[in-house]
């Protein structure tokens, strides 16, 4: 709350009002939310609170866990979005005892390996680089308690679905973790993915299905192939 106050937030956005109470109950969600609606805080704030509450409840059992094994995983389609989500987790979790990290491709892998070795509670990742770490055995996803799939439709557009399926195999089964899926649109392949990924999810919509954000003006410039 202190971190939220410092950001000057006083009223939740519609997606935050709908998502936060449901996530705090520990339920899975399938949420229709576009970029620019405040969805990042909509899952980050309750995620951090749930991790804190469970840590307090499981104090005795925590001794059985490897130190700082990854407890929450956020998957995003692009490095830009991964960096943005990681910034939000750092901002909102400023006064909490959790370590977070972000991993994506296009940069050296060794500093990421060092950070993972030191222990991370909340990890933000793009699918390809996460699988690189998995193949090098520098990451253990077997104790993930909360999974977030952000901008699932863009993951589909960018051809990440095979990677997502491979990552699912590295996680605890879906009934043993909380699953949060956010997508601006819900084509059939995303609905099929939701069936495999989510456990009796609550469907949250704050805008008509497949609508775009009103605040964004969109222009289309048709360009022939040779001039792209």
Secondary structure as UniProt FT lines:
FT   HELIX           2..6
FT   TURN            7..8
FT   HELIX           14..24
FT   TURN            25..26
FT   STRAND          29..32
FT   TURN            35..36
FT   HELIX           39..57
FT   TURN            58..60
FT   HELIX           61..64
FT   TURN            67..68
FT   STRAND          72..76
FT   HELIX           79..92
FT   TURN            93..95
FT   STRAND          100..103
FT   HELIX           110..118
FT   STRAND          122..126
FT   HELIX           127..135
FT   TURN            136..137
FT   TURN            142..143
FT   STRAND          146..149
FT   HELIX           152..157
FT   TURN            158..159
FT   HELIX           161..168
FT   TURN            169..170
FT   HELIX           174..176
FT   STRAND          178..183
FT   HELIX           188..197
FT   STRAND          202..205
FT   TURN            209..210
FT   TURN            214..215
FT   HELIX           225..227
//
